Amino acid sequence: MLEYGWGGRSIDPNSWQPVEMTYGPSLWGHDPTWLPADQLAASRAMRAKAAADGQRQPVQVIEGNYQVGVGGGLSDRCTALLGHIAALAGRKRGIRKRPPMPDLTLYHAAPSRSSIVHWMLEEVGEPYDIQLISFKKGENLRPEYLAVNPMGKVPALRHGDSVITEAAAICTYLADAFPQAKLNVPVSDPRRGIYLKWLFFGPSCLEPALIERAFPRREAPSRAALGFGDFDTVMNVLAKAVGCASPHLMGEQFTAADVVIGSGLRWGTMFKLLPERPEFTAYIAHLNNRPALKRASEKDKTLQAQQEA
Ligand SMILES: N[C@@H](CCC(=O)N[C@@H](CS)C(=O)NCC(=O)O)C(=O)O
């Protein structure tokens, strides 16, 4: 919570972890003499208003949440303890903690498979950060990134304390974690099975079929051994599905499945790995009109330059 202090340490009421605060109007702190006069006045006015509203320090309830005004100079242990006390106090008073603020970071190489998640995040519409990973500089294989994804691959998504990897899994997760974006088919919906089928079809059939086409093997494994069967079957199944899409895989509703399958088809077209079929062309043209995809693609151009700088 950056807005409650002039600097120093406080408790983030979402995670109950000590946070370093940047400058902002203080509700509960002392008035350090080094503050400029206008900031000092703003600080006092805020505290006066908070007191008039009946708020008490050190443990306060602000908009249904808790805030500890601990000022600067406290140790991690001390501030963590205060946070714990604040949580207990809130619970005792029957006040539930607000759901955590979205805290999303995409580990991204632009453009790459992480662009699938970049598009998805634009569709979700929650704030997110991007941490660029340069393959050229070998950043994906550095220990700090391997601690995030031991596969040394992007995408990875950090949401609060959780790290999720695998593009399609991340899209599925985001769609479920932010249902207000209406990009998922909920568990209770009978269409959920078909929706999951397409989400899994992306990484288990479409992508391996395209890679096989891009890098043909001297001796191809048998159709039975390959999870995707064979290239032509995958293309036929997909052409039929997107040909019937009205206009999306799940009908009217655009879902995470369109992000996953659409990304694969777009990628296959870009590298001329897909057969030219009117069904693919029409479906991709429809997706290309999505503002979120346009935004993600535009941003990727800038990010690509930054990541290699
Ligand atoms: N199965 C993973 C594949 C991720 C993947 O292969 N990402 C590539 C970028 S397109 C990567 O990180 N390559 C770097 C490397 O393997 O060294 C997923 O679907 O997320």
The ligand as an ORCA input file, in Angstrom:
! r2SCAN-3c Opt
* xyz 0 1
  N       5.495    -25.952    -23.443
  C       5.849    -24.571    -23.258
  C       6.837    -24.199    -24.362
  C       7.487    -22.871    -24.073
  C       8.641    -22.610    -25.049
  O       9.172    -23.506    -25.723
  N       9.030    -21.344    -25.090
  C      10.156    -20.966    -25.919
  C       9.848    -19.610    -26.558
  S       8.726    -19.778    -27.905
  C      11.379    -20.757    -25.055
  O      11.284    -20.322    -23.931
  N      12.557    -21.058    -25.612
  C      13.814    -20.825    -24.948
  C      14.618    -22.076    -24.810
  O      14.081    -23.168    -24.829
  O      15.833    -21.946    -24.631
  C       4.600    -23.673    -23.299
  O       3.690    -23.995    -24.052
  O       4.546    -22.667    -22.582
*
